[in-house]
Amino acid sequence: MVKLLTYCLLICLLISMETQQIKAGTNTDCINLGVLAELKKTYSDTPHRFGLEITNGVKAGIEYLKQKNNGRCFNQIDLDIGGTISNIPEIILKEKRIKYYIGLGLSHYVSVALNALNQTKGLLITPTAANDELNYSGSRSIMMFPRNSMISKELTQYAFSKGIKNVITVYAENSKTSINSKNGFRKHFSKLGGKVVGEFAVRRNTVNLSQYLNKMKKLEFSHVFLPLLELEATKAVNFFIQNKLTSSFIGTNGWGNYYEVMNMYLKDKEFNAILPLVYTYRLRNRENDYFIHYVKDKQSVLPSHLSAFSFDSVLLLNKLIETCPNIVNENIELCLKKSLPLNSTTGLIKDVEILNLKRDIKIYEYKNTRK
């Protein structure tokens, strides 16, 4: 009788332990997902707002998979990069529990992370890094945003079709992304028969163009190509308008999704710009509808491609692991191809070039009128 009672108690204990394990499954069985972003302060390269957009996008993606009931469970671990680029490889090397990362929207931040990812056999999905040099076979980083060369090609084709023949470029000489865009634009525009009649280098965060004024006055051009971030582009646009050189520009995705900064600082200026559009919150599809509904109460600014493509990154990672359960030890490029098509915030993504997803790029004309 004692043996029978002991046996029954043992069975009950095992059942209880199994039940507790099942209940705790949301924590113990989830896949650790590191989110690399600026989470505490604002720095010149990485505003705190960017970190908020990345983390909100990832949270939305994880919740979306939970609602679908057929996705992986991810345990989001936010990793603050602390405003110093050298922190990134150290964080990756120390995080033995994490193999999958989302974040680092700037190309030079991704470049610094690659060696550490190689050492740890980790995988990074970057929502907005766009430098062409990041897209190569064997890389451990997947790019969710169209590369600079793809955007430059679309911009030049549109500009040339509108009869634009002569342009000048103002670029940041201490930014690989700006240089990358400048070179791509010149290459594609020249092939079409257009001419870049002058290229003028500035430093990020300063944009001193007065030294070039006399030289610019001697050149014949209708538009200025500005592969600069929004604050720098604002200073450049203001310079050209004030000196009555031109009020027509060609911009890049660095100008921001909704040109809030341009509108704020140039509200009394009239100018027009040819701009690329990869994402807008106005897109109507199941994924974007869910994403917008989730983030609208969690941040004060309109959601940009940074948060939208962080959301998409979670959906892609889910498909990658479904297709190749041990992807970090497999051919990432091949697994990525097998994981497509992917339903995303910009619609169905059907193709990839090496490790860069191919999204539609639309070009439109932006007009800023005096308010």
Contacts in CASP RR format, 6 or more apart in sequence:
PFRMAT RR
TARGET T0000
AUTHOR 0000-0000-0000
METHOD contacts of the structure
MODEL  1
MVKLLTYCLLICLLISMETQQIKAGTNTDCINLGVLAELKKTYSDTPHRF
GLEITNGVKAGIEYLKQKNNGRCFNQIDLDIGGTISNIPEIILKEKRIKY
YIGLGLSHYVSVALNALNQTKGLLITPTAANDELNYSGSRSIMMFPRNSM
ISKELTQYAFSKGIKNVITVYAENSKTSINSKNGFRKHFSKLGGKVVGEF
AVRRNTVNLSQYLNKMKKLEFSHVFLPLLELEATKAVNFFIQNKLTSSFI
GTNGWGNYYEVMNMYLKDKEFNAILPLVYTYRLRNRENDYFIHYVKDKQS
VLPSHLSAFSFDSVLLLNKLIETCPNIVNENIELCLKKSLPLNSTTGLIK
DVEILNLKRDIKIYEYKNTRK
21 28 0 8 1.000
25 73 0 8 1.000
26 73 0 8 1.000
27 75 0 8 1.000
29 73 0 8 1.000
30 72 0 8 1.000
30 73 0 8 1.000
30 74 0 8 1.000
30 75 0 8 1.000
31 72 0 8 1.000
31 73 0 8 1.000
31 74 0 8 1.000
31 75 0 8 1.000
31 100 0 8 1.000
31 321 0 8 1.000
32 74 0 8 1.000
32 75 0 8 1.000
32 77 0 8 1.000
32 97 0 8 1.000
32 98 0 8 1.000
32 99 0 8 1.000
32 100 0 8 1.000
33 58 0 8 1.000
33 62 0 8 1.000
33 74 0 8 1.000
33 75 0 8 1.000
33 76 0 8 1.000
33 77 0 8 1.000
33 98 0 8 1.000
33 100 0 8 1.000
33 101 0 8 1.000
33 102 0 8 1.000
33 314 0 8 1.000
33 317 0 8 1.000
34 76 0 8 1.000
34 77 0 8 1.000
34 78 0 8 1.000
34 79 0 8 1.000
34 95 0 8 1.000
34 98 0 8 1.000
34 100 0 8 1.000
34 101 0 8 1.000
34 102 0 8 1.000
35 54 0 8 1.000
35 55 0 8 1.000
35 58 0 8 1.000
35 76 0 8 1.000
35 77 0 8 1.000
35 78 0 8 1.000
35 79 0 8 1.000
35 101 0 8 1.000
35 102 0 8 1.000
35 103 0 8 1.000
36 79 0 8 1.000
36 81 0 8 1.000
36 88 0 8 1.000
36 91 0 8 1.000
36 101 0 8 1.000
36 102 0 8 1.000
36 103 0 8 1.000
36 104 0 8 1.000
36 113 0 8 1.000
36 124 0 8 1.000
37 46 0 8 1.000
37 50 0 8 1.000
37 51 0 8 1.000
37 54 0 8 1.000
37 55 0 8 1.000
37 78 0 8 1.000
37 79 0 8 1.000
37 80 0 8 1.000
37 81 0 8 1.000
37 103 0 8 1.000
37 104 0 8 1.000
38 46 0 8 1.000
38 47 0 8 1.000
38 48 0 8 1.000
38 50 0 8 1.000
38 51 0 8 1.000
38 80 0 8 1.000
38 81 0 8 1.000
38 82 0 8 1.000
38 83 0 8 1.000
39 48 0 8 1.000
39 51 0 8 1.000
39 55 0 8 1.000
39 78 0 8 1.000
39 79 0 8 1.000
39 80 0 8 1.000
39 81 0 8 1.000
39 82 0 8 1.000
40 48 0 8 1.000
40 80 0 8 1.000
40 82 0 8 1.000
41 48 0 8 1.000
41 82 0 8 1.000
41 83 0 8 1.000
42 48 0 8 1.000
42 49 0 8 1.000
43 82 0 8 1.000
43 83 0 8 1.000
44 204 0 8 1.000
44 205 0 8 1.000
45 83 0 8 1.000
45 106 0 8 1.000
45 109 0 8 1.000
46 81 0 8 1.000
46 83 0 8 1.000
46 106 0 8 1.000
46 109 0 8 1.000
49 299 0 8 1.000
49 301 0 8 1.000
50 105 0 8 1.000
50 306 0 8 1.000
52 299 0 8 1.000
53 299 0 8 1.000
53 301 0 8 1.000
53 303 0 8 1.000
53 304 0 8 1.000
53 306 0 8 1.000
53 307 0 8 1.000
53 310 0 8 1.000
54 102 0 8 1.000
54 103 0 8 1.000
54 105 0 8 1.000
54 127 0 8 1.000
54 306 0 8 1.000
54 307 0 8 1.000
54 310 0 8 1.000
55 76 0 8 1.000
55 78 0 8 1.000
55 310 0 8 1.000
56 294 0 8 1.000
56 295 0 8 1.000
56 298 0 8 1.000
56 299 0 8 1.000
56 303 0 8 1.000
56 307 0 8 1.000
56 310 0 8 1.000
57 291 0 8 1.000
57 294 0 8 1.000
57 295 0 8 1.000
57 303 0 8 1.000
57 307 0 8 1.000
57 308 0 8 1.000
57 310 0 8 1.000
57 311 0 8 1.000
57 314 0 8 1.000
58 76 0 8 1.000
58 102 0 8 1.000
58 310 0 8 1.000
58 311 0 8 1.000
58 313 0 8 1.000
58 314 0 8 1.000
59 76 0 8 1.000
59 294 0 8 1.000
60 290 0 8 1.000
60 291 0 8 1.000
60 294 0 8 1.000
60 295 0 8 1.000
60 307 0 8 1.000
60 311 0 8 1.000
60 314 0 8 1.000
61 291 0 8 1.000
61 294 0 8 1.000
61 311 0 8 1.000
61 314 0 8 1.000
61 315 0 8 1.000
62 74 0 8 1.000
62 76 0 8 1.000
62 314 0 8 1.000
63 294 0 8 1.000
64 287 0 8 1.000
64 290 0 8 1.000
64 291 0 8 1.000
64 294 0 8 1.000
64 311 0 8 1.000
64 314 0 8 1.000
64 315 0 8 1.000
65 71 0 8 1.000
65 72 0 8 1.000
65 73 0 8 1.000
65 74 0 8 1.000
65 314 0 8 1.000
65 315 0 8 1.000
65 318 0 8 1.000
66 73 0 8 1.000
67 290 0 8 1.000
71 318 0 8 1.000
71 322 0 8 1.000
72 317 0 8 1.000
72 318 0 8 1.000
72 321 0 8 1.000
72 322 0 8 1.000
74 314 0 8 1.000
74 317 0 8 1.000
74 318 0 8 1.000
77 95 0 8 1.000
77 97 0 8 1.000
77 98 0 8 1.000
79 91 0 8 1.000
79 95 0 8 1.000
79 101 0 8 1.000
81 87 0 8 1.000
81 88 0 8 1.000
81 91 0 8 1.000
81 104 0 8 1.000
81 109 0 8 1.000
85 108 0 8 1.000
85 109 0 8 1.000
85 112 0 8 1.000
86 112 0 8 1.000
88 104 0 8 1.000
88 109 0 8 1.000
88 112 0 8 1.000
88 113 0 8 1.000
88 116 0 8 1.000
89 112 0 8 1.000
89 113 0 8 1.000
89 115 0 8 1.000
89 116 0 8 1.000
90 116 0 8 1.000
92 101 0 8 1.000
92 113 0 8 1.000
92 116 0 8 1.000
92 117 0 8 1.000
92 120 0 8 1.000
92 122 0 8 1.000
93 116 0 8 1.000
93 119 0 8 1.000
93 120 0 8 1.000
95 120 0 8 1.000
96 120 0 8 1.000
99 120 0 8 1.000
99 121 0 8 1.000
99 122 0 8 1.000
99 123 0 8 1.000
99 328 0 8 1.000
100 122 0 8 1.000
100 123 0 8 1.000
100 125 0 8 1.000
100 317 0 8 1.000
100 328 0 8 1.000
101 113 0 8 1.000
101 117 0 8 1.000
101 122 0 8 1.000
101 123 0 8 1.000
101 124 0 8 1.000
101 125 0 8 1.000
102 124 0 8 1.000
102 125 0 8 1.000
102 126 0 8 1.000
102 127 0 8 1.000
102 310 0 8 1.000
102 313 0 8 1.000
102 314 0 8 1.000
102 317 0 8 1.000
103 124 0 8 1.000
103 125 0 8 1.000
103 126 0 8 1.000
103 127 0 8 1.000
103 310 0 8 1.000
103 313 0 8 1.000
104 110 0 8 1.000
104 113 0 8 1.000
104 124 0 8 1.000
104 126 0 8 1.000
104 129 0 8 1.000
105 126 0 8 1.000
105 127 0 8 1.000
105 128 0 8 1.000
105 129 0 8 1.000
105 306 0 8 1.000
106 128 0 8 1.000
106 129 0 8 1.000
106 177 0 8 1.000
107 129 0 8 1.000
107 130 0 8 1.000
107 131 0 8 1.000
107 133 0 8 1.000
107 134 0 8 1.000
107 176 0 8 1.000
107 177 0 8 1.000
107 180 0 8 1.000
108 131 0 8 1.000
108 175 0 8 1.000
108 176 0 8 1.000
108 177 0 8 1.000
109 129 0 8 1.000
110 124 0 8 1.000
110 126 0 8 1.000
110 129 0 8 1.000
110 131 0 8 1.000
110 134 0 8 1.000
110 141 0 8 1.000
111 131 0 8 1.000
111 133 0 8 1.000
111 134 0 8 1.000
111 176 0 8 1.000
113 124 0 8 1.000
113 141 0 8 1.000
114 139 0 8 1.000
114 140 0 8 1.000
114 141 0 8 1.000
117 123 0 8 1.000
117 124 0 8 1.000
117 140 0 8 1.000
117 141 0 8 1.000
118 140 0 8 1.000
121 140 0 8 1.000
121 328 0 8 1.000
121 329 0 8 1.000
122 140 0 8 1.000
122 328 0 8 1.000
123 140 0 8 1.000
123 141 0 8 1.000
123 142 0 8 1.000
123 320 0 8 1.000
123 327 0 8 1.000
123 328 0 8 1.000
123 332 0 8 1.000
124 140 0 8 1.000
124 141 0 8 1.000
124 142 0 8 1.000
125 141 0 8 1.000
125 142 0 8 1.000
125 144 0 8 1.000
125 313 0 8 1.000
125 316 0 8 1.000
125 317 0 8 1.000
126 134 0 8 1.000
126 141 0 8 1.000
126 142 0 8 1.000
126 143 0 8 1.000
126 144 0 8 1.000
126 145 0 8 1.000
126 313 0 8 1.000
127 144 0 8 1.000
127 145 0 8 1.000
127 305 0 8 1.000
127 306 0 8 1.000
127 307 0 8 1.000
127 308 0 8 1.000
127 309 0 8 1.000
127 310 0 8 1.000
127 312 0 8 1.000
127 313 0 8 1.000
128 144 0 8 1.000
128 145 0 8 1.000
128 253 0 8 1.000
128 305 0 8 1.000
128 306 0 8 1.000
128 309 0 8 1.000
129 141 0 8 1.000
129 143 0 8 1.000
129 145 0 8 1.000
130 143 0 8 1.000
130 145 0 8 1.000
130 146 0 8 1.000
130 147 0 8 1.000
130 148 0 8 1.000
130 151 0 8 1.000
130 177 0 8 1.000
130 180 0 8 1.000
130 253 0 8 1.000
131 147 0 8 1.000
131 148 0 8 1.000
131 176 0 8 1.000
131 177 0 8 1.000
131 180 0 8 1.000
132 147 0 8 1.000
132 148 0 8 1.000
132 149 0 8 1.000
132 180 0 8 1.000
133 176 0 8 1.000
133 180 0 8 1.000
134 141 0 8 1.000
134 143 0 8 1.000
135 143 0 8 1.000
135 147 0 8 1.000
135 353 0 8 1.000
135 354 0 8 1.000
135 355 0 8 1.000
135 356 0 8 1.000
136 354 0 8 1.000
136 355 0 8 1.000
137 333 0 8 1.000
137 354 0 8 1.000
137 355 0 8 1.000
138 332 0 8 1.000
138 333 0 8 1.000
138 355 0 8 1.000
139 332 0 8 1.000
139 354 0 8 1.000
139 355 0 8 1.000
140 332 0 8 1.000
141 355 0 8 1.000
142 316 0 8 1.000
142 332 0 8 1.000
142 336 0 8 1.000
142 355 0 8 1.000
142 356 0 8 1.000
142 357 0 8 1.000
143 355 0 8 1.000
143 356 0 8 1.000
143 357 0 8 1.000
144 309 0 8 1.000
144 312 0 8 1.000
144 313 0 8 1.000
144 316 0 8 1.000
144 357 0 8 1.000
145 253 0 8 1.000
145 278 0 8 1.000
145 305 0 8 1.000
145 309 0 8 1.000
145 359 0 8 1.000
146 278 0 8 1.000
146 356 0 8 1.000
146 358 0 8 1.000
146 359 0 8 1.000
146 361 0 8 1.000
147 356 0 8 1.000
148 177 0 8 1.000
148 180 0 8 1.000
148 181 0 8 1.000
148 184 0 8 1.000
148 227 0 8 1.000
148 252 0 8 1.000
149 180 0 8 1.000
149 184 0 8 1.000
149 188 0 8 1.000
150 361 0 8 1.000
151 181 0 8 1.000
151 252 0 8 1.000
151 253 0 8 1.000
151 276 0 8 1.000
151 278 0 8 1.000
151 361 0 8 1.000
152 181 0 8 1.000
152 184 0 8 1.000
152 185 0 8 1.000
152 187 0 8 1.000
152 188 0 8 1.000
153 184 0 8 1.000
153 188 0 8 1.000
154 276 0 8 1.000
154 361 0 8 1.000
154 363 0 8 1.000
155 185 0 8 1.000
155 225 0 8 1.000
155 250 0 8 1.000
155 251 0 8 1.000
155 252 0 8 1.000
155 274 0 8 1.000
155 276 0 8 1.000
155 363 0 8 1.000
156 185 0 8 1.000
156 188 0 8 1.000
156 189 0 8 1.000
156 192 0 8 1.000
157 188 0 8 1.000
157 192 0 8 1.000
158 274 0 8 1.000
158 363 0 8 1.000
159 167 0 8 1.000
159 189 0 8 1.000
159 223 0 8 1.000
159 250 0 8 1.000
159 274 0 8 1.000
160 189 0 8 1.000
160 192 0 8 1.000
160 193 0 8 1.000
160 194 0 8 1.000
162 274 0 8 1.000
164 194 0 8 1.000
164 222 0 8 1.000
164 223 0 8 1.000
164 250 0 8 1.000
165 193 0 8 1.000
165 194 0 8 1.000
165 195 0 8 1.000
165 222 0 8 1.000
166 194 0 8 1.000
166 195 0 8 1.000
166 197 0 8 1.000
166 219 0 8 1.000
166 220 0 8 1.000
166 221 0 8 1.000
166 222 0 8 1.000
167 189 0 8 1.000
167 194 0 8 1.000
167 195 0 8 1.000
167 196 0 8 1.000
167 197 0 8 1.000
167 221 0 8 1.000
167 222 0 8 1.000
167 223 0 8 1.000
167 224 0 8 1.000
167 225 0 8 1.000
167 250 0 8 1.000
168 196 0 8 1.000
168 197 0 8 1.000
168 198 0 8 1.000
168 199 0 8 1.000
168 200 0 8 1.000
168 216 0 8 1.000
168 219 0 8 1.000
168 221 0 8 1.000
168 224 0 8 1.000
168 225 0 8 1.000
169 182 0 8 1.000
169 185 0 8 1.000
169 186 0 8 1.000
169 196 0 8 1.000
169 198 0 8 1.000
169 199 0 8 1.000
169 200 0 8 1.000
169 224 0 8 1.000
169 225 0 8 1.000
169 226 0 8 1.000
169 227 0 8 1.000
170 200 0 8 1.000
170 202 0 8 1.000
170 207 0 8 1.000
170 209 0 8 1.000
170 224 0 8 1.000
170 225 0 8 1.000
170 226 0 8 1.000
170 228 0 8 1.000
170 236 0 8 1.000
171 178 0 8 1.000
171 179 0 8 1.000
171 181 0 8 1.000
171 182 0 8 1.000
171 199 0 8 1.000
171 200 0 8 1.000
171 201 0 8 1.000
171 202 0 8 1.000
171 227 0 8 1.000
171 228 0 8 1.000
172 178 0 8 1.000
172 179 0 8 1.000
172 201 0 8 1.000
172 202 0 8 1.000
172 203 0 8 1.000
172 204 0 8 1.000
172 227 0 8 1.000
172 228 0 8 1.000
172 229 0 8 1.000
172 232 0 8 1.000
173 179 0 8 1.000
173 201 0 8 1.000
173 202 0 8 1.000
173 203 0 8 1.000
174 203 0 8 1.000
174 204 0 8 1.000
175 204 0 8 1.000
177 227 0 8 1.000
178 204 0 8 1.000
178 227 0 8 1.000
178 228 0 8 1.000
181 227 0 8 1.000
181 252 0 8 1.000
182 199 0 8 1.000
182 225 0 8 1.000
182 227 0 8 1.000
185 196 0 8 1.000
185 225 0 8 1.000
185 227 0 8 1.000
185 250 0 8 1.000
186 196 0 8 1.000
186 199 0 8 1.000
189 195 0 8 1.000
189 196 0 8 1.000
190 196 0 8 1.000
196 225 0 8 1.000
197 219 0 8 1.000
197 220 0 8 1.000
197 221 0 8 1.000
198 219 0 8 1.000
198 221 0 8 1.000
200 209 0 8 1.000
200 212 0 8 1.000
200 216 0 8 1.000
202 208 0 8 1.000
202 209 0 8 1.000
202 228 0 8 1.000
202 232 0 8 1.000
202 236 0 8 1.000
204 229 0 8 1.000
204 232 0 8 1.000
205 231 0 8 1.000
205 232 0 8 1.000
207 228 0 8 1.000
207 232 0 8 1.000
207 235 0 8 1.000
207 236 0 8 1.000
207 239 0 8 1.000
209 216 0 8 1.000
209 236 0 8 1.000
209 239 0 8 1.000
210 239 0 8 1.000
213 243 0 8 1.000
216 243 0 8 1.000
216 245 0 8 1.000
217 245 0 8 1.000
221 246 0 8 1.000
222 246 0 8 1.000
222 248 0 8 1.000
223 246 0 8 1.000
223 248 0 8 1.000
223 249 0 8 1.000
223 250 0 8 1.000
223 274 0 8 1.000
224 236 0 8 1.000
224 240 0 8 1.000
224 245 0 8 1.000
224 246 0 8 1.000
224 248 0 8 1.000
224 249 0 8 1.000
224 250 0 8 1.000
225 249 0 8 1.000
225 250 0 8 1.000
225 251 0 8 1.000
226 233 0 8 1.000
226 236 0 8 1.000
226 237 0 8 1.000
226 249 0 8 1.000
226 250 0 8 1.000
226 251 0 8 1.000
226 252 0 8 1.000
226 255 0 8 1.000
227 251 0 8 1.000
227 252 0 8 1.000
227 254 0 8 1.000
228 236 0 8 1.000
228 252 0 8 1.000
228 254 0 8 1.000
228 255 0 8 1.000
229 254 0 8 1.000
229 255 0 8 1.000
230 254 0 8 1.000
230 255 0 8 1.000
230 256 0 8 1.000
230 259 0 8 1.000
230 261 0 8 1.000
230 262 0 8 1.000
231 261 0 8 1.000
233 249 0 8 1.000
233 251 0 8 1.000
233 254 0 8 1.000
233 255 0 8 1.000
233 262 0 8 1.000
234 261 0 8 1.000
234 262 0 8 1.000
234 265 0 8 1.000
234 266 0 8 1.000
237 249 0 8 1.000
237 262 0 8 1.000
237 266 0 8 1.000
237 269 0 8 1.000
237 271 0 8 1.000
238 265 0 8 1.000
238 266 0 8 1.000
238 269 0 8 1.000
240 246 0 8 1.000
240 247 0 8 1.000
240 249 0 8 1.000
241 247 0 8 1.000
241 269 0 8 1.000
241 270 0 8 1.000
241 271 0 8 1.000
247 269 0 8 1.000
247 270 0 8 1.000
247 271 0 8 1.000
247 272 0 8 1.000
248 271 0 8 1.000
248 272 0 8 1.000
248 273 0 8 1.000
249 271 0 8 1.000
249 272 0 8 1.000
249 273 0 8 1.000
249 274 0 8 1.000
250 273 0 8 1.000
250 274 0 8 1.000
250 275 0 8 1.000
251 273 0 8 1.000
251 274 0 8 1.000
251 275 0 8 1.000
251 276 0 8 1.000
252 275 0 8 1.000
252 276 0 8 1.000
253 276 0 8 1.000
253 278 0 8 1.000
253 305 0 8 1.000
255 262 0 8 1.000
255 273 0 8 1.000
255 275 0 8 1.000
256 304 0 8 1.000
257 279 0 8 1.000
257 280 0 8 1.000
257 302 0 8 1.000
257 304 0 8 1.000
257 305 0 8 1.000
258 302 0 8 1.000
258 304 0 8 1.000
259 366 0 8 1.000
260 301 0 8 1.000
260 302 0 8 1.000
262 368 0 8 1.000
263 368 0 8 1.000
266 368 0 8 1.000
267 368 0 8 1.000
267 370 0 8 1.000
267 371 0 8 1.000
268 370 0 8 1.000
268 371 0 8 1.000
269 368 0 8 1.000
269 370 0 8 1.000
270 368 0 8 1.000
270 369 0 8 1.000
270 370 0 8 1.000
271 367 0 8 1.000
271 368 0 8 1.000
272 365 0 8 1.000
272 366 0 8 1.000
272 367 0 8 1.000
272 368 0 8 1.000
273 365 0 8 1.000
273 366 0 8 1.000
273 368 0 8 1.000
274 363 0 8 1.000
274 364 0 8 1.000
274 365 0 8 1.000
274 366 0 8 1.000
275 363 0 8 1.000
275 364 0 8 1.000
275 365 0 8 1.000
275 366 0 8 1.000
276 361 0 8 1.000
276 362 0 8 1.000
276 363 0 8 1.000
277 361 0 8 1.000
277 362 0 8 1.000
277 363 0 8 1.000
277 364 0 8 1.000
278 305 0 8 1.000
278 346 0 8 1.000
278 359 0 8 1.000
278 360 0 8 1.000
278 361 0 8 1.000
278 362 0 8 1.000
279 304 0 8 1.000
279 305 0 8 1.000
279 308 0 8 1.000
279 309 0 8 1.000
279 345 0 8 1.000
279 346 0 8 1.000
281 288 0 8 1.000
281 292 0 8 1.000
281 302 0 8 1.000
281 303 0 8 1.000
281 308 0 8 1.000
283 345 0 8 1.000
283 346 0 8 1.000
283 347 0 8 1.000
285 343 0 8 1.000
285 345 0 8 1.000
285 347 0 8 1.000
286 343 0 8 1.000
287 311 0 8 1.000
287 312 0 8 1.000
287 315 0 8 1.000
287 343 0 8 1.000
287 344 0 8 1.000
287 345 0 8 1.000
287 347 0 8 1.000
288 308 0 8 1.000
288 345 0 8 1.000
288 346 0 8 1.000
288 347 0 8 1.000
291 303 0 8 1.000
291 307 0 8 1.000
291 308 0 8 1.000
291 311 0 8 1.000
291 345 0 8 1.000
292 303 0 8 1.000
295 303 0 8 1.000
295 307 0 8 1.000
296 303 0 8 1.000
299 307 0 8 1.000
308 345 0 8 1.000
308 346 0 8 1.000
309 345 0 8 1.000
311 345 0 8 1.000
312 342 0 8 1.000
312 344 0 8 1.000
312 345 0 8 1.000
312 346 0 8 1.000
315 342 0 8 1.000
315 343 0 8 1.000
315 344 0 8 1.000
316 339 0 8 1.000
316 342 0 8 1.000
316 344 0 8 1.000
316 357 0 8 1.000
319 339 0 8 1.000
319 342 0 8 1.000
320 327 0 8 1.000
320 335 0 8 1.000
320 336 0 8 1.000
320 339 0 8 1.000
321 327 0 8 1.000
322 339 0 8 1.000
323 335 0 8 1.000
323 338 0 8 1.000
323 339 0 8 1.000
324 330 0 8 1.000
324 335 0 8 1.000
324 338 0 8 1.000
324 339 0 8 1.000
327 335 0 8 1.000
332 355 0 8 1.000
333 354 0 8 1.000
333 355 0 8 1.000
336 352 0 8 1.000
336 355 0 8 1.000
337 352 0 8 1.000
340 349 0 8 1.000
340 350 0 8 1.000
340 351 0 8 1.000
340 352 0 8 1.000
341 348 0 8 1.000
341 349 0 8 1.000
341 350 0 8 1.000
342 348 0 8 1.000
342 349 0 8 1.000
342 357 0 8 1.000
343 349 0 8 1.000
344 359 0 8 1.000
346 359 0 8 1.000
346 360 0 8 1.000
349 357 0 8 1.000
349 358 0 8 1.000
349 359 0 8 1.000
350 358 0 8 1.000
351 357 0 8 1.000
351 358 0 8 1.000
352 358 0 8 1.000
END
